[in-house]
Amino acid sequence: MDLANAIMEFGTTIVLIGVSIYAVIHLWKQNNKEREKHDQDTKEREEKYISTIDNFSTSLDNFSNTLISIDNRMQNLETSVDKIEVEIETLKK
């Protein structure tokens, strides 16, 4: 009879405690899943940023090479113009 009285007296409390423990564990697991998804999303976003930065760096390198090429062409043109000017000056004399 003591067990029956204990169950009648504390049964609801024990059930509520069990349900509360289950709810806390369920919420904790759900929170962990969300945190893992957030961490994965963050990692993917960082990888995309790094890829974009690498692509931009490559574009800047290509642009720099283009500017160097244009500068070399301009120098060749200036040299050619200088030679032509010298030839014109010598022909005038």
C-alpha positions as CSV (number, residue, x, y, z in Angstrom):
1,M,0.0,0.0,0.0
2,D,2.9,2.4,0.6
3,L,3.9,2.0,-3.0
4,A,0.4,2.7,-4.2
5,N,0.1,5.8,-2.0
6,A,3.5,7.0,-3.2
7,I,2.4,6.6,-6.9
8,M,-0.9,8.3,-6.2
9,E,0.8,11.2,-4.4
10,F,3.9,11.6,-6.5
11,G,2.9,10.1,-9.9
12,T,1.9,13.4,-11.5
13,T,5.1,15.0,-10.3
14,I,7.2,12.2,-11.6
15,V,5.4,12.2,-15.0
16,L,5.9,16.0,-15.2
17,I,9.6,15.7,-14.4
18,G,10.0,13.0,-17.0
19,V,8.2,15.1,-19.7
20,S,10.3,18.1,-18.7
21,I,13.5,16.1,-19.1
22,Y,12.3,14.8,-22.4
23,A,11.5,18.3,-23.6
24,V,14.8,19.7,-22.5
25,I,16.7,16.9,-24.3
26,H,14.6,17.4,-27.4
27,L,15.2,21.1,-27.5
28,W,18.9,20.6,-26.8
29,K,19.2,18.2,-29.8
30,Q,17.2,20.5,-32.0
31,N,19.5,23.4,-31.0
32,N,22.6,21.4,-31.8
33,K,21.2,20.6,-35.3
34,E,20.5,24.2,-35.9
35,R,23.9,25.2,-34.7
36,E,25.6,22.6,-37.0
37,K,23.5,23.9,-40.0
38,H,24.5,27.5,-39.2
39,D,28.1,26.5,-38.9
40,Q,28.0,24.7,-42.2
41,D,26.2,27.7,-43.9
42,T,28.9,30.0,-42.4
43,K,31.7,27.7,-43.7
44,E,30.1,27.6,-47.2
45,R,29.7,31.4,-47.2
46,E,33.4,31.8,-46.2
47,E,34.5,29.4,-49.0
48,K,32.4,31.5,-51.5
49,Y,34.0,34.7,-50.3
50,I,37.5,33.2,-50.6
51,S,36.7,32.0,-54.1
52,T,35.4,35.4,-55.0
53,I,38.5,37.1,-53.6
54,D,40.8,34.6,-55.5
55,N,38.9,35.3,-58.7
56,F,39.2,39.1,-58.1
57,S,42.9,38.7,-57.5
58,T,43.3,36.8,-60.7
59,S,41.4,39.6,-62.5
60,L,43.6,42.2,-61.0
61,D,46.7,40.3,-62.1
62,N,45.4,40.0,-65.6
63,F,44.6,43.7,-65.6
64,S,48.1,44.5,-64.4
65,N,49.6,42.4,-67.2
66,T,47.4,44.3,-69.7
67,L,48.6,47.6,-68.4
68,I,52.2,46.5,-68.6
69,S,51.6,45.4,-72.2
70,I,50.0,48.7,-73.0
71,D,52.8,50.6,-71.4
72,N,55.4,48.6,-73.4
73,R,53.5,49.4,-76.6
74,M,53.4,53.1,-75.7
75,Q,57.1,53.0,-75.1
76,N,57.7,51.4,-78.5
77,L,55.5,54.0,-80.2
78,E,57.3,56.8,-78.4
79,T,60.6,55.3,-79.5
80,S,59.4,55.0,-83.1
81,V,58.1,58.6,-83.0
82,D,61.4,59.8,-81.7
83,K,63.3,58.0,-84.4
84,I,61.0,59.5,-87.1
85,E,61.5,63.0,-85.6
86,V,65.3,62.5,-85.7
87,E,65.1,61.3,-89.3
88,I,62.9,64.3,-90.3
89,E,65.4,66.6,-88.6
90,T,68.3,65.1,-90.5
91,L,66.4,65.3,-93.8
92,K,65.6,69.0,-93.2
93,K,69.4,69.8,-92.8
